[in-house]
Amino acid sequence: MTGYFELQSNMRIPGRWVLKSPRDEHGQEVDPWQFSESRVLSFQSELRLPVSLPGRELDFSLTGLGVVVVHDRVVHLFTRMGIEGVQFIPAHVDGHSGPYFILNALRIIRCIDDARSEEVRYWKPEDGQPDKVGEYRVVAGMRIDPSKVGDARVFRPWGWPVALLISEDLKQAMEAEGITGTRFVEV
């Protein structure tokens, strides 16, 4: 059985850059939440990512609202490994040559193991968010049921799309490749 990890941005790297949410060709912010909906997206022109805090370029970053930004090195690694279920959307990071891409995971899997997770709470009708009732409101110390994942190697868990989960073999390949900016939390 393979393990799974939440792929996070390592914010403890000294002097690292911090990126803002993507913008369109007119400088308008595009809806960052669409990148966690696990659907194919298309844009009229290349998206632009402003730098919020200048610093060391990274191969993997998350914007403040969780948009996944990767260097071409990550794209090549995923291609070599035959990783499916992802879309790479070209993006330009202001002041950097790149090339960079927004990683859009295209699979959502109902796999969170409520009993093994540290804490889970669901949205209830009395919370005043009728469109979210029945979805997770809090997931802390997430654990998943690997038997529900199938052959997926990159996916988001149903009800908690802020998390990007990857398989252990992909984690190991990213580490072996020296992909910068990553932090892996076992789920």
MIMAR-164436 format. One record per atom (N, C-alpha, C): chain; atom name; y negated, z, x negated. Coordinates in steps of 0.001 Angstrom, whole numbers. Layout:
% MIMAR-164436
+-------+------+---------+---------+---------+
! chain ! atom !      yy !      zz !      xx !
+-------+------+---------+---------+---------+
!     A !   CA !       Y !       Z !       X !
...
+-------+------+---------+---------+---------+
//
This chain:
% MIMAR-164436
+-------+------+---------+---------+---------+
! chain ! atom !      yy !      zz !      xx !
+-------+------+---------+---------+---------+
!     A !    N !    1181 !       0 !    -845 !
!     A !   CA !       0 !       0 !       0 !
!     A !    C !   -1244 !       0 !    -890 !
!     A !    N !   -2184 !    -803 !    -528 !
!     A !   CA !   -3424 !    -900 !   -1308 !
!     A !    C !   -4455 !      90 !    -776 !
!     A !    N !   -5365 !     488 !   -1634 !
!     A !   CA !   -6445 !    1364 !   -1217 !
!     A !    C !   -7673 !     546 !    -853 !
!     A !    N !   -8630 !    1213 !    -220 !
!     A !   CA !   -9872 !     556 !     192 !
!     A !    C !  -11050 !    1430 !    -198 !
!     A !    N !  -12178 !     755 !    -423 !
!     A !   CA !  -13372 !    1438 !    -914 !
!     A !    C !  -14602 !     938 !    -189 !
!     A !    N !  -15548 !    1850 !      33 !
!     A !   CA !  -16860 !    1424 !     514 !
!     A !    C !  -17643 !    1010 !    -723 !
!     A !    N !  -18192 !    -200 !    -671 !
!     A !   CA !  -18979 !    -729 !   -1779 !
!     A !    C !  -20437 !    -353 !   -1538 !
!     A !    N !  -20951 !     494 !   -2408 !
!     A !   CA !  -22319 !     979 !   -2276 !
!     A !    C !  -23131 !     577 !   -3505 !
!     A !    N !  -24438 !     743 !   -3385 !
!     A !   CA !  -25345 !     469 !   -4494 !
!     A !    C !  -25489 !    1741 !   -5328 !
!     A !    N !  -25318 !    1612 !   -6637 !
!     A !   CA !  -25444 !    2759 !   -7530 !
!     A !    C !  -26925 !    3013 !   -7817 !
!     A !    N !  -27466 !    3990 !   -7139 !
!     A !   CA !  -28893 !    4301 !   -7272 !
!     A !    C !  -29194 !    5181 !   -8492 !
!     A !    N !  -28162 !    5555 !   -9242 !
!     A !   CA !  -28360 !    6423 !  -10409 !
!     A !    C !  -28530 !    5649 !  -11712 !
!     A !    N !  -28597 !    4332 !  -11630 !
!     A !   CA !  -28793 !    3528 !  -12839 !
!     A !    C !  -30254 !    3658 !  -13261 !
!     A !    N !  -30517 !    4166 !  -14465 !
!     A !   CA !  -31898 !    4342 !  -14914 !
!     A !    C !  -32631 !    2991 !  -14990 !
!     A !    N !  -33854 !    2980 !  -14495 !
!     A !   CA !  -34696 !    1795 !  -14596 !
!     A !    C !  -34236 !     612 !  -13760 !
!     A !    N !  -33405 !     849 !  -12762 !
!     A !   CA !  -32890 !    -242 !  -11927 !
!     A !    C !  -33967 !    -736 !  -10960 !
!     A !    N !  -33820 !   -1983 !  -10559 !
!     A !   CA !  -34742 !   -2528 !   -9569 !
!     A !    C !  -34340 !   -2055 !   -8177 !
!     A !    N !  -35290 !   -2175 !   -7233 !
!     A !   CA !  -35032 !   -1918 !   -5823 !
!     A !    C !  -35627 !   -3097 !   -5066 !
!     A !    N !  -34833 !   -3688 !   -4178 !
!     A !   CA !  -35255 !   -4870 !   -3435 !
!     A !    C !  -35643 !   -4535 !   -2005 !
!     A !    N !  -36600 !   -5319 !   -1480 !
!     A !   CA !  -37009 !   -5188 !     -81 !
!     A !    C !  -36169 !   -6124 !     783 !
!     A !    N !  -36319 !   -5993 !    2081 !
!     A !   CA !  -35604 !   -6853 !    3025 !
!     A !    C !  -36029 !   -8306 !    2850 !
!     A !    N !  -35119 !   -9231 !    3191 !
!     A !   CA !  -35416 !  -10657 !    3015 !
!     A !    C !  -36562 !  -11145 !    3896 !
!     A !    N !  -37229 !  -12180 !    3382 !
!     A !   CA !  -38345 !  -12816 !    4095 !
!     A !    C !  -38067 !  -14311 !    4198 !
!     A !    N !  -38683 !  -14926 !    5194 !
!     A !   CA !  -38526 !  -16378 !    5352 !
!     A !    C !  -39577 !  -17105 !    4523 !
!     A !    N !  -39636 !  -18428 !    4666 !
!     A !   CA !  -40558 !  -19239 !    3858 !
!     A !    C !  -42026 !  -18940 !    4157 !
!     A !    N !  -42314 !  -18260 !    5296 !
!     A !   CA !  -43689 !  -17908 !    5657 !
!     A !    C !  -44031 !  -16467 !    5277 !
!     A !    N !  -43071 !  -15784 !    4613 !
!     A !   CA !  -43312 !  -14409 !    4200 !
!     A !    C !  -43018 !  -13382 !    5283 !
!     A !    N !  -42478 !  -13838 !    6417 !
!     A !   CA !  -42148 !  -12924 !    7509 !
!     A !    C !  -40763 !  -12316 !    7279 !
!     A !    N !  -40657 !  -11017 !    7502 !
!     A !   CA !  -39362 !  -10355 !    7339 !
!     A !    C !  -38376 !  -10890 !    8369 !
!     A !    N !  -37179 !  -11217 !    7922 !
!     A !   CA !  -36127 !  -11625 !    8858 !
!     A !    C !  -35360 !  -10375 !    9269 !
!     A !    N !  -34794 !  -10390 !   10440 !
!     A !   CA !  -34085 !   -9236 !   10982 !
!     A !    C !  -32951 !   -8834 !   10031 !
!     A !    N !  -33052 !   -7692 !    9361 !
!     A !   CA !  -32020 !   -7311 !    8393 !
!     A !    C !  -30696 !   -6939 !    9048 !
!     A !    N !  -30731 !   -6547 !   10306 !
!     A !   CA !  -29510 !   -6089 !   10982 !
!     A !    C !  -28549 !   -7235 !   11265 !
!     A !    N !  -29053 !   -8466 !   11313 !
!     A !   CA !  -28160 !   -9596 !   11577 !
!     A !    C !  -27115 !   -9770 !   10479 !
!     A !    N !  -27387 !   -9256 !    9285 !
!     A !   CA !  -26456 !   -9393 !    8173 !
!     A !    C !  -25280 !   -8415 !    8272 !
!     A !    N !  -25302 !   -7529 !    9257 !
!     A !   CA !  -24175 !   -6604 !    9459 !
!     A !    C !  -23435 !   -6900 !   10764 !
!     A !    N !  -23740 !   -8031 !   11388 !
!     A !   CA !  -23107 !   -8396 !   12661 !
!     A !    C !  -21841 !   -9227 !   12477 !
!     A !    N !  -21525 !   -9565 !   11248 !
!     A !   CA !  -20301 !  -10316 !   10922 !
!     A !    C !  -20185 !  -11624 !   11698 !
!     A !    N !  -21257 !  -12409 !   11647 !
!     A !   CA !  -21241 !  -13758 !   12220 !
!     A !    C !  -21924 !  -14701 !   11238 !
!     A !    N !  -21514 !  -15970 !   11258 !
!     A !   CA !  -22103 !  -16968 !   10361 !
!     A !    C !  -23575 !  -17133 !   10715 !
!     A !    N !  -24422 !  -17135 !    9696 !
!     A !   CA !  -25868 !  -17262 !    9888 !
!     A !    C !  -26359 !  -18528 !    9206 !
!     A !    N !  -27452 !  -19081 !    9729 !
!     A !   CA !  -28075 !  -20227 !    9051 !
!     A !    C !  -29587 !  -20060 !    9106 !
!     A !    N !  -30231 !  -20542 !    8058 !
!     A !   CA !  -31683 !  -20433 !    7931 !
!     A !    C !  -32238 !  -21785 !    7541 !
!     A !    N !  -33478 !  -22046 !    7950 !
!     A !   CA !  -34117 !  -23334 !    7681 !
!     A !    C !  -34409 !  -23536 !    6205 !
!     A !    N !  -34685 !  -22440 !    5512 !
!     A !   CA !  -34999 !  -22546 !    4085 !
!     A !    C !  -34439 !  -21326 !    3365 !
!     A !    N !  -34481 !  -21367 !    2021 !
!     A !   CA !  -33967 !  -20256 !    1227 !
!     A !    C !  -34766 !  -18992 !    1521 !
!     A !    N !  -34044 !  -17878 !    1681 !
!     A !   CA !  -34699 !  -16602 !    1913 !
!     A !    C !  -35252 !  -16070 !     595 !
!     A !    N !  -36251 !  -15218 !     713 !
!     A !   CA !  -36920 !  -14640 !    -447 !
!     A !    C !  -36793 !  -13130 !    -366 !
!     A !    N !  -36505 !  -12509 !   -1504 !
!     A !   CA !  -36367 !  -11055 !   -1569 !
!     A !    C !  -37453 !  -10478 !   -2474 !
!     A !    N !  -38448 !   -9799 !   -1890 !
!     A !   CA !  -39462 !   -9142 !   -2720 !
!     A !    C !  -38848 !   -7958 !   -3470 !
!     A !    N !  -39437 !   -7635 !   -4603 !
!     A !   CA !  -38993 !   -6487 !   -5399 !
!     A !    C !  -39889 !   -5309 !   -5041 !
!     A !    N !  -39278 !   -4233 !   -4550 !
!     A !   CA !  -40015 !   -3035 !   -4174 !
!     A !    C !  -40338 !   -2191 !   -5403 !
!     A !    N !  -39354 !   -2089 !   -6313 !
!     A !   CA !  -39525 !   -1331 !   -7538 !
!     A !    C !  -38983 !   -2183 !   -8681 !
!     A !    N !  -39876 !   -2693 !   -9552 !
!     A !   CA !  -39407 !   -3530 !  -10662 !
!     A !    C !  -38496 !   -2741 !  -11590 !
!     A !    N !  -37582 !   -3462 !  -12219 !
!     A !   CA !  -36679 !   -2822 !  -13157 !
!     A !    C !  -35539 !   -3741 !  -13521 !
!     A !    N !  -34471 !   -3143 !  -13992 !
!     A !   CA !  -33298 !   -3871 !  -14467 !
!     A !    C !  -32632 !   -4650 !  -13324 !
!     A !    N !  -32427 !   -5945 !  -13570 !
!     A !   CA !  -31708 !   -6788 !  -12605 !
!     A !    C !  -30268 !   -6303 !  -12497 !
!     A !    N !  -29705 !   -6414 !  -11289 !
!     A !   CA !  -28321 !   -6009 !  -11071 !
!     A !    C !  -27541 !   -7139 !  -10410 !
!     A !    N !  -26226 !   -7122 !  -10618 !
!     A !   CA !  -25361 !   -8110 !   -9981 !
!     A !    C !  -25122 !   -7785 !   -8513 !
!     A !    N !  -25224 !   -6503 !   -8162 !
!     A !   CA !  -25001 !   -6042 !   -6797 !
!     A !    C !  -26098 !   -5061 !   -6431 !
!     A !    N !  -26744 !   -5296 !   -5274 !
!     A !   CA !  -27791 !   -4395 !   -4787 !
!     A !    C !  -27748 !   -4353 !   -3274 !
!     A !    N !  -28249 !   -3265 !   -2726 !
!     A !   CA !  -28491 !   -3178 !   -1289 !
!     A !    C !  -29985 !   -2990 !   -1105 !
!     A !    N !  -30564 !   -3707 !    -149 !
!     A !   CA !  -31969 !   -3464 !     167 !
!     A !    C !  -32054 !   -2127 !     896 !
!     A !    N !  -33262 !   -1669 !    1148 !
!     A !   CA !  -33453 !    -404 !    1850 !
!     A !    C !  -32746 !    -344 !    3195 !
!     A !    N !  -32584 !   -1484 !    3847 !
!     A !   CA !  -31904 !   -1514 !    5148 !
!     A !    C !  -30490 !   -2086 !    5047 !
!     A !    N !  -29918 !   -2028 !    3858 !
!     A !   CA !  -28504 !   -2324 !    3702 !
!     A !    C !  -28088 !   -3774 !    3585 !
!     A !    N !  -29030 !   -4682 !    3339 !
!     A !   CA !  -28659 !   -6084 !    3126 !
!     A !    C !  -28041 !   -6195 !    1729 !
!     A !    N !  -26863 !   -6822 !    1654 !
!     A !   CA !  -26121 !   -6932 !     391 !
!     A !    C !  -26622 !   -8145 !    -390 !
!     A !    N !  -27101 !   -7915 !   -1621 !
!     A !   CA !  -27615 !   -8978 !   -2478 !
!     A !    C !  -26747 !   -9032 !   -3734 !
!     A !    N !  -26245 !  -10232 !   -4048 !
!     A !   CA !  -25363 !  -10376 !   -5211 !
!     A !    C !  -25817 !  -11536 !   -6090 !
!     A !    N !  -25515 !  -11403 !   -7379 !
!     A !   CA !  -25761 !  -12470 !   -8343 !
!     A !    C !  -24631 !  -13481 !   -8237 !
!     A !    N !  -24876 !  -14658 !   -8741 !
!     A !   CA !  -23900 !  -15741 !   -8764 !
!     A !    C !  -22579 !  -15312 !   -9412 !
!     A !    N !  -22616 !  -14358 !  -10331 !
!     A !   CA !  -21393 !  -13860 !  -10977 !
!     A !    C !  -20415 !  -13313 !   -9937 !
!     A !    N !  -20946 !  -12645 !   -8917 !
!     A !   CA !  -20106 !  -12091 !   -7845 !
!     A !    C !  -19503 !  -13225 !   -7021 !
!     A !    N !  -20312 !  -14234 !   -6723 !
!     A !   CA !  -19830 !  -15389 !   -5958 !
!     A !    C !  -18666 !  -16047 !   -6704 !
!     A !    N !  -18826 !  -16263 !   -8006 !
!     A !   CA !  -17763 !  -16886 !   -8809 !
!     A !    C !  -16500 !  -16030 !   -8821 !
!     A !    N !  -16646 !  -14720 !   -8926 !
!     A !   CA !  -15494 !  -13819 !   -8913 !
!     A !    C !  -14756 !  -13926 !   -7578 !
!     A !    N !  -15492 !  -13880 !   -6467 !
!     A !   CA !  -14871 !  -13980 !   -5139 !
!     A !    C !  -14151 !  -15319 !   -4989 !
!     A !    N !  -14762 !  -16376 !   -5497 !
!     A !   CA !  -14155 !  -17717 !   -5408 !
!     A !    C !  -12855 !  -17762 !   -6209 !
!     A !    N !  -12896 !  -17256 !   -7451 !
!     A !   CA !  -11688 !  -17229 !   -8292 !
!     A !    C !  -10559 !  -16440 !   -7640 !
!     A !    N !  -10914 !  -15379 !   -6932 !
!     A !   CA !   -9904 !  -14526 !   -6304 !
!     A !    C !   -9465 !  -15029 !   -4927 !
!     A !    N !  -10110 !  -16086 !   -4437 !
!     A !   CA !   -9746 !  -16613 !   -3125 !
!     A !    C !  -10127 !  -15689 !   -1983 !
!     A !    N !  -11216 !  -14949 !   -2155 !
!     A !   CA !  -11668 !  -14018 !   -1117 !
!     A !    C !  -12190 !  -14822 !      71 !
!     A !    N !  -11682 !  -14511 !    1249 !
!     A !   CA !  -12106 !  -15183 !    2476 !
!     A !    C !  -12885 !  -14215 !    3350 !
!     A !    N !  -13530 !  -14756 !    4372 !
!     A !   CA !  -14241 !  -13918 !    5323 !
!     A !    C !  -15617 !  -13481 !    4859 !
!     A !    N !  -16223 !  -14260 !    3958 !
!     A !   CA !  -17584 !  -13958 !    3504 !
!     A !    C !  -18416 !  -15243 !    3497 !
!     A !    N !  -19698 !  -15077 !    3710 !
!     A !   CA !  -20660 !  -16173 !    3611 !
!     A !    C !  -21686 !  -15758 !    2561 !
!     A !    N !  -22008 !  -16671 !    1658 !
!     A !   CA !  -23039 !  -16401 !     654 !
!     A !    C !  -24264 !  -17232 !    1004 !
!     A !    N !  -25356 !  -16560 !    1332 !
!     A !   CA !  -26590 !  -17206 !    1757 !
!     A !    C !  -27554 !  -17219 !     573 !
!     A !    N !  -27970 !  -18408 !     101 !
!     A !   CA !  -28883 !  -18468 !   -1043 !
!     A !    C !  -30168 !  -17673 !    -787 !
!     A !    N !  -30598 !  -16937 !   -1804 !
!     A !   CA !  -31817 !  -16142 !   -1704 !
!     A !    C !  -32480 !  -16092 !   -3079 !
!     A !    N !  -33785 !  -16114 !   -3083 !
!     A !   CA !  -34547 !  -16037 !   -4325 !
!     A !    C !  -35153 !  -14642 !   -4449 !
!     A !    N !  -34888 !  -13974 !   -5565 !
!     A !   CA !  -35512 !  -12678 !   -5837 !
!     A !    C !  -36801 !  -12952 !   -6587 !
!     A !    N !  -37933 !  -12511 !   -6017 !
!     A !   CA !  -39240 !  -12760 !   -6613 !
!     A !    C !  -39280 !  -12345 !   -8087 !
!     A !    N !  -39692 !  -13284 !   -8942 !
!     A !   CA !  -39862 !  -13004 !  -10359 !
!     A !    C !  -38577 !  -13039 !  -11179 !
!     A !    N !  -37470 !  -13448 !  -10565 !
!     A !   CA !  -36179 !  -13479 !  -11270 !
!     A !    C !  -35512 !  -14823 !  -11032 !
!     A !    N !  -34810 !  -15320 !  -12048 !
!     A !   CA !  -34242 !  -16657 !  -11954 !
!     A !    C !  -32938 !  -16717 !  -11172 !
!     A !    N !  -32136 !  -15669 !  -11214 !
!     A !   CA !  -30899 !  -15680 !  -10431 !
!     A !    C !  -29843 !  -16609 !  -10988 !
!     A !    N !  -29076 !  -17308 !  -10153 !
!     A !   CA !  -29240 !  -17382 !   -8698 !
!     A !    C !  -28670 !  -16155 !   -7981 !
!     A !    N !  -29287 !  -15818 !   -6845 !
!     A !   CA !  -28883 !  -14690 !   -6023 !
!     A !    C !  -28504 !  -15172 !   -4629 !
!     A !    N !  -27715 !  -14335 !   -3964 !
!     A !   CA !  -27225 !  -14650 !   -2629 !
!     A !    C !  -27168 !  -13374 !   -1802 !
!     A !    N !  -27287 !  -13535 !    -496 !
!     A !   CA !  -27016 !  -12438 !     427 !
!     A !    C !  -25551 !  -12580 !     820 !
!     A !    N !  -24786 !  -11506 !     640 !
!     A !   CA !  -23376 !  -11509 !    1015 !
!     A !    C !  -23280 !  -11090 !    2474 !
!     A !    N !  -22738 !  -11967 !    3295 !
!     A !   CA !  -22575 !  -11726 !    4719 !
!     A !    C !  -21077 !  -11626 !    5010 !
!     A !    N !  -20584 !  -10404 !    5243 !
!     A !   CA !  -19164 !  -10196 !    5563 !
!     A !    C !  -18918 !  -10662 !    6992 !
!     A !    N !  -17897 !  -11478 !    7178 !
!     A !   CA !  -17651 !  -12113 !    8476 !
!     A !    C !  -16535 !  -11463 !    9286 !
!     A !    N !  -15999 !  -10358 !    8808 !
!     A !   CA !  -14929 !   -9693 !    9556 !
!     A !    C !  -15321 !   -8271 !    9902 !
!     A !    N !  -15009 !   -7881 !   11132 !
!     A !   CA !  -15137 !   -6501 !   11581 !
!     A !    C !  -13739 !   -6071 !   11999 !
!     A !    N !  -13299 !   -4919 !   11514 !
!     A !   CA !  -11957 !   -4445 !   11822 !
!     A !    C !  -12035 !   -3017 !   12358 !
!     A !    N !  -11366 !   -2782 !   13469 !
!     A !   CA !  -11324 !   -1439 !   14059 !
!     A !    C !  -10298 !    -633 !   13256 !
!     A !    N !  -10786 !     139 !   12278 !
!     A !   CA !   -9873 !     782 !   11332 !
!     A !    C !  -10245 !    2204 !   10953 !
!     A !    N !  -11369 !    2740 !   11427 !
!     A !   CA !  -11756 !    4098 !   11052 !
!     A !    C !  -10748 !    5077 !   11644 !
!     A !    N !  -10258 !    5961 !   10802 !
!     A !   CA !   -9298 !    6986 !   11208 !
!     A !    C !  -10099 !    8254 !   11524 !
!     A !    N !  -10385 !    8454 !   12807 !
!     A !   CA !  -11216 !    9592 !   13224 !
!     A !    C !  -10638 !   10926 !   12748 !
!     A !    N !   -9327 !   11086 !   12873 !
!     A !   CA !   -8686 !   12362 !   12552 !
!     A !    C !   -8786 !   12700 !   11066 !
!     A !    N !   -8724 !   11705 !   10201 !
!     A !   CA !   -8767 !   11941 !    8756 !
!     A !    C !  -10187 !   11942 !    8190 !
!     A !    N !  -11151 !   11390 !    8941 !
!     A !   CA !  -12545 !   11373 !    8472 !
!     A !    C !  -13122 !   12781 !    8573 !
!     A !    N !  -14085 !   13061 !    7694 !
!     A !   CA !  -14710 !   14379 !    7672 !
!     A !    C !  -15378 !   14710 !    8995 !
!     A !    N !  -16158 !   13760 !    9517 !
!     A !   CA !  -16853 !   13967 !   10788 !
!     A !    C !  -17113 !   12617 !   11439 !
!     A !    N !  -16850 !   12546 !   12735 !
!     A !   CA !  -17229 !   11380 !   13532 !
!     A !    C !  -17812 !   11880 !   14844 !
!     A !    N !  -18864 !   11226 !   15266 !
!     A !   CA !  -19466 !   11494 !   16582 !
!     A !    C !  -19802 !   10155 !   17207 !
!     A !    N !  -19655 !   10086 !   18512 !
!     A !   CA !  -19915 !    8860 !   19251 !
!     A !    C !  -21199 !    8982 !   20065 !
!     A !    N !  -21819 !    7826 !   20333 !
!     A !   CA !  -22966 !    7784 !   21229 !
!     A !    C !  -22474 !    8084 !   22635 !
!     A !    N !  -23210 !    8917 !   23351 !
!     A !   CA !  -22872 !    9292 !   24725 !
!     A !    C !  -23986 !    8816 !   25648 !
!     A !    N !  -23704 !    8683 !   26952 !
!     A !   CA !  -24747 !    8227 !   27898 !
!     A !    C !  -26021 !    9078 !   27829 !
!     A !    N !  -25862 !   10380 !   27628 !
!     A !   CA !  -27039 !   11265 !   27599 !
!     A !    C !  -27901 !   11082 !   26345 !
!     A !    N !  -27433 !   10302 !   25373 !
!     A !   CA !  -28213 !   10054 !   24162 !
!     A !    C !  -29328 !    9028 !   24386 !
!     A !    N !  -29318 !    8357 !   25546 !
!     A !   CA !  -30393 !    7428 !   25882 !
!     A !    C !  -30320 !    6077 !   25181 !
!     A !    N !  -29165 !    5705 !   24697 !
!     A !   CA !  -28963 !    4402 !   24046 !
!     A !    C !  -27774 !    3719 !   24741 !
!     A !    N !  -27963 !    3220 !   25954 !
!     A !   CA !  -26828 !    2690 !   26727 !
!     A !    C !  -26060 !    1567 !   26041 !
!     A !    N !  -26735 !     779 !   25205 !
!     A !   CA !  -26054 !    -317 !   24511 !
!     A !    C !  -25135 !     184 !   23388 !
!     A !    N !  -25269 !    1461 !   23008 !
!     A !   CA !  -24459 !    1996 !   21909 !
!     A !    C !  -23361 !    2957 !   22376 !
!     A !    N !  -23306 !    3274 !   23661 !
!     A !   CA !  -22323 !    4228 !   24172 !
!     A !    C !  -20913 !    3796 !   23763 !
!     A !    N !  -20177 !    4745 !   23195 !
!     A !   CA !  -18807 !    4471 !   22760 !
!     A !    C !  -18702 !    4052 !   21308 !
!     A !    N !  -19831 !    3729 !   20672 !
!     A !   CA !  -19822 !    3382 !   19254 !
!     A !    C !  -20082 !    4646 !   18448 !
!     A !    N !  -19792 !    4548 !   17151 !
!     A !   CA !  -20014 !    5706 !   16288 !
!     A !    C !  -21509 !    5985 !   16155 !
!     A !    N !  -21848 !    7260 !   16247 !
!     A !   CA !  -23210 !    7702 !   15984 !
!     A !    C !  -23288 !    8292 !   14574 !
!     A !    N !  -22210 !    8951 !   14167 !
!     A !   CA !  -22116 !    9556 !   12839 !
!     A !    C !  -20708 !    9303 !   12305 !
!     A !    N !  -20630 !    8885 !   11055 !
!     A !   CA !  -19360 !    8815 !   10338 !
!     A !    C !  -19631 !    9382 !    8952 !
!     A !    N !  -19028 !   10523 !    8667 !
!     A !   CA !  -19189 !   11158 !    7350 !
!     A !    C !  -17801 !   11336 !    6746 !
!     A !    N !  -17704 !   11112 !    5440 !
!     A !   CA !  -16412 !   11236 !    4776 !
!     A !    C !  -15392 !   10295 !    5399 !
!     A !    N !  -15814 !    9032 !    5577 !
!     A !   CA !  -14975 !    8049 !    6262 !
!     A !    C !  -13615 !    7869 !    5601 !
!     A !    N !  -12615 !    7799 !    6439 !
!     A !   CA !  -11260 !    7419 !    6044 !
!     A !    C !  -10824 !    6335 !    7025 !
!     A !    N !  -10080 !    5366 !    6511 !
!     A !   CA !   -9606 !    4305 !    7386 !
!     A !    C !   -8082 !    4321 !    7444 !
!     A !    N !   -7545 !    3628 !    8430 !
!     A !   CA !   -6106 !    3449 !    8564 !
!     A !    C !   -5776 !    2097 !    7945 !
!     A !    N !   -5225 !    2071 !    6718 !
!     A !   CA !   -4953 !     808 !    6034 !
!     A !    C !   -4009 !    -115 !    6803 !
!     A !    N !   -3173 !     449 !    7670 !
!     A !   CA !   -2223 !    -382 !    8416 !
!     A !    C !   -2929 !   -1294 !    9416 !
!     A !    N !   -4194 !   -1025 !    9701 !
!     A !   CA !   -4952 !   -1839 !   10659 !
!     A !    C !   -5754 !   -2953 !    9989 !
!     A !    N !   -5758 !   -2974 !    8663 !
!     A !   CA !   -6621 !   -3895 !    7927 !
!     A !    C !   -6005 !   -5284 !    7753 !
!     A !    N !   -4685 !   -5373 !    7718 !
!     A !   CA !   -4043 !   -6667 !    7503 !
!     A !    C !   -4322 !   -7182 !    6107 !
!     A !    N !   -4664 !   -8480 !    6001 !
!     A !   CA !   -4891 !   -9087 !    4688 !
!     A !    C !   -6361 !   -9140 !    4289 !
!     A !    N !   -7232 !   -8476 !    5056 !
!     A !   CA !   -8671 !   -8508 !    4764 !
!     A !    C !   -8965 !   -7817 !    3437 !
!     A !    N !   -9873 !   -8414 !    2665 !
!     A !   CA !  -10267 !   -7830 !    1382 !
!     A !    C !  -11749 !   -7478 !    1353 !
!     A !    N !  -12518 !   -8019 !    2308 !
!     A !   CA !  -13940 !   -7682 !    2482 !
!     A !    C !  -14185 !   -7641 !    3977 !
!     A !    N !  -14700 !   -6520 !    4475 !
!     A !   CA !  -14914 !   -6395 !    5915 !
!     A !    C !  -15829 !   -5213 !    6212 !
!     A !    N !  -16253 !   -5147 !    7459 !
!     A !   CA !  -17026 !   -4005 !    7939 !
!     A !    C !  -16178 !   -3290 !    8988 !
!     A !    N !  -16256 !   -1957 !    9028 !
!     A !   CA !  -15479 !   -1247 !   10034 !
!     A !    C !  -16159 !   -1318 !   11405 !
!     A !    N !  -15360 !   -1557 !   12455 !
!     A !   CA !  -15911 !   -1620 !   13798 !
!     A !    C !  -16641 !    -321 !   14117 !
!     A !    N !  -17809 !    -445 !   14736 !
!     A !   CA !  -18577 !     716 !   15175 !
!     A !    C !  -19434 !    1343 !   14096 !
!     A !    N !  -19259 !     940 !   12847 !
!     A !   CA !  -20045 !    1494 !   11737 !
!     A !    C !  -20345 !     364 !   10744 !
!     A !    N !  -21095 !    -662 !   11196 !
!     A !   CA !  -21298 !   -1867 !   10383 !
!     A !    C !  -22204 !   -1689 !    9174 !
!     A !    N !  -22759 !    -499 !    8987 !
!     A !   CA !  -23577 !    -264 !    7796 !
!     A !    C !  -22708 !    -168 !    6546 !
!     A !    N !  -21398 !      22 !    6733 !
!     A !   CA !  -20485 !     136 !    5598 !
!     A !    C !  -19852 !   -1215 !    5289 !
!     A !    N !  -19762 !   -1544 !    4009 !
!     A !   CA !  -19065 !   -2737 !    3538 !
!     A !    C !  -17838 !   -2244 !    2785 !
!     A !    N !  -16649 !   -2629 !    3271 !
!     A !   CA !  -15406 !   -2150 !    2683 !
!     A !    C !  -14704 !   -3274 !    1931 !
!     A !    N !  -14077 !   -2898 !     818 !
!     A !   CA !  -13354 !   -3885 !       4 !
!     A !    C !  -11990 !   -3322 !    -391 !
!     A !    N !  -11081 !   -4227 !    -741 !
!     A !   CA !   -9746 !   -3840 !   -1179 !
!     A !    C !   -9776 !   -3344 !   -2624 !
!     A !    N !   -8728 !   -2614 !   -2973 !
!     A !   CA !   -8634 !   -2050 !   -4320 !
!     A !    C !   -8571 !   -3129 !   -5397 !
!     A !    N !   -7871 !   -4241 !   -5127 !
!     A !   CA !   -7790 !   -5297 !   -6143 !
!     A !    C !   -9157 !   -5918 !   -6402 !
!     A !    N !   -9983 !   -6020 !   -5366 !
!     A !   CA !  -11332 !   -6554 !   -5552 !
!     A !    C !  -12197 !   -5552 !   -6325 !
!     A !    N !  -12068 !   -4283 !   -6013 !
!     A !   CA !  -12788 !   -3241 !   -6765 !
!     A !    C !  -12435 !   -3336 !   -8253 !
!     A !    N !  -11138 !   -3404 !   -8548 !
!     A !   CA !  -10694 !   -3459 !   -9939 !
!     A !    C !  -11214 !   -4713 !  -10637 !
!     A !    N !  -11224 !   -5839 !   -9940 !
!     A !   CA !  -11733 !   -7087 !  -10528 !
!     A !    C !  -13223 !   -6990 !  -10802 !
!     A !    N !  -13989 !   -6365 !   -9898 !
!     A !   CA !  -15431 !   -6204 !  -10107 !
!     A !    C !  -15691 !   -5314 !  -11321 !
!     A !    N !  -14900 !   -4266 !  -11469 !
!     A !   CA !  -15042 !   -3385 !  -12628 !
!     A !    C !  -14676 !   -4124 !  -13912 !
!     A !    N !  -13572 !   -4862 !  -13901 !
!     A !   CA !  -13132 !   -5601 !  -15092 !
!     A !    C !  -14148 !   -6665 !  -15491 !
!     A !    N !  -14822 !   -7246 !  -14496 !
!     A !   CA !  -15818 !   -8294 !  -14731 !
!     A !    C !  -17143 !   -7706 !  -15222 !
!     A !    N !  -17310 !   -6382 !  -15078 !
!     A !   CA !  -18551 !   -5726 !  -15492 !
!     A !    C !  -19695 !   -5978 !  -14530 !
!     A !    N !  -19388 !   -6115 !  -13246 !
!     A !   CA !  -20432 !   -6332 !  -12221 !
!     A !    C !  -21300 !   -5077 !  -12167 !
!     A !    N !  -22593 !   -5250 !  -12354 !
!     A !   CA !  -23514 !   -4108 !  -12408 !
!     A !    C !  -24055 !   -3755 !  -11028 !
!     A !    N !  -24387 !   -2464 !  -10855 !
!     A !   CA !  -25034 !   -1995 !   -9634 !
!     A !    C !  -24097 !   -1416 !   -8607 !
!     A !    N !  -22788 !   -1410 !   -8875 !
!     A !   CA !  -21821 !    -984 !   -7877 !
!     A !    C !  -21502 !     503 !   -7959 !
!     A !    N !  -21121 !    1022 !   -6812 !
!     A !   CA !  -20573 !    2373 !   -6684 !
!     A !    C !  -19462 !    2253 !   -5645 !
!     A !    N !  -18294 !    2791 !   -5952 !
!     A !   CA !  -17138 !    2651 !   -5059 !
!     A !    C !  -16742 !    4032 !   -4536 !
!     A !    N !  -16642 !    4151 !   -3208 !
!     A !   CA !  -16236 !    5403 !   -2591 !
!     A !    C !  -14952 !    5140 !   -1820 !
!     A !    N !  -13885 !    5822 !   -2212 !
!     A !   CA !  -12591 !    5596 !   -1554 !
!     A !    C !  -12664 !    6003 !     -84 !
!     A !    N !  -12100 !    5133 !     745 !
!     A !   CA !  -12044 !    5406 !    2185 !
!     A !    C !  -10602 !    5467 !    2646 !
+-------+------+---------+---------+---------+
//
